[in-house]
């Protein structure tokens, strides 16, 4: 342990002050002012280094615990100092006479006081040590937390990097909504895979219609779930949904307003059906036609929306012919863009467009849902089970294709 | 407005420039129907919605009133069919074409 000069002086200060506190009752000061008080006292009264030798000499006869000044054990020094404080020169002290009286009257009391001071000083040192240790551990914890935070941030940047490229970031909470959706969608896919394999097993085992009915019901409800969570996310992150970034690349290849085309879905479902009655065949054909017509209408609505937004962004409200001021036009365009982003605009057309934009993917999902439901209503339970299996299979293969494609060996360019 | 609904077999009512209105119109056009389109500016839109809701109450016989907060709405044969969702749903189930034929909007 290192008891340098500073430590000694510090201890002395504490001890001395402790002694003073005990013996000069009117001296009241808080712990914080202790050091300044002690320092001023110390400065004014004695020079420790100079006096150490003196004290030692005068007490050699009385004390058997005196050791060399430079390598002194704490307690020994304490004893020496405490003993010497009695003989402190009177200049600078408040009531020197009191000291003399106390010394001469009862050495027991003094000894007890000395012990108390030692105790007080030791306790304060222990307290200080504990406090410092607490600070140290807090500092370590803080450093740890900062490191974790940095790692988490880096991960978020890495994961969110490609997300930011694709979403417009209209609101501050974009990423959290997207992250939640991606997680839910991940679970959805897992569940779909499970259901698909259950369907396959049941069909191969020639399960009863009752069993199949339950599986079909679950399957339909599962698709309803997907449309539901998409609808929720569309409220805040519609552009993200439309971008299809939450799907694998091959699925994205077939993207139509945030998902698969209803006509595509129906085609996949009916691809596996070879046991349709004539009535069923015509019903399915009619459904596919209706679905296609609705799909076309929605597509045209989307195009119209794009046109409208585009016009709003490019039209010059001043309408002055021959305006060649580039900066002015840019400023106008920027104003329109900001209006687009902030949703604050007097242009009813723009508001309506943005509102409708949020509804279009919902309409597309609604069409998907309705088309699937109608399809299943045409089919028998067994046929519906095969249809659902076909759908699940299709998506699985599509996703697998994505992985294969991503893992293919590249030709160096 | 009422007159328009009464006089025309198919009426699509919506806000000016609304793309959903466009969807409804395109769908009907694709079926061979030529719908009469009635478009409102912002000021009139609120009125229109109120009127439509009034009609909806009458149609439903004061019982179950469907909330029509959104335009566009479609009238067929002078009667309120519903919004775009209803139009598409009815079309998917195959009920739309018969209704249109009945209203004289479609000829085979």
Interface residues (C-beta under 8 A of the other chain):
Chain A: X283 X286 X287 X290 X291 X293 X294 X296 X297 X298 X300 X301 X302 X304 X305 X308 X348 X349 X352 X353 X356 X359 X360 X363 X366 X367 X370 X371 X374
Chain B: X15 X16 X17 X18 X19 X20 X22 X23 X24 X26 X27 X30 X31 X41 X42 X84 X85 X88 X89 X91 X92 X93 X94 X96
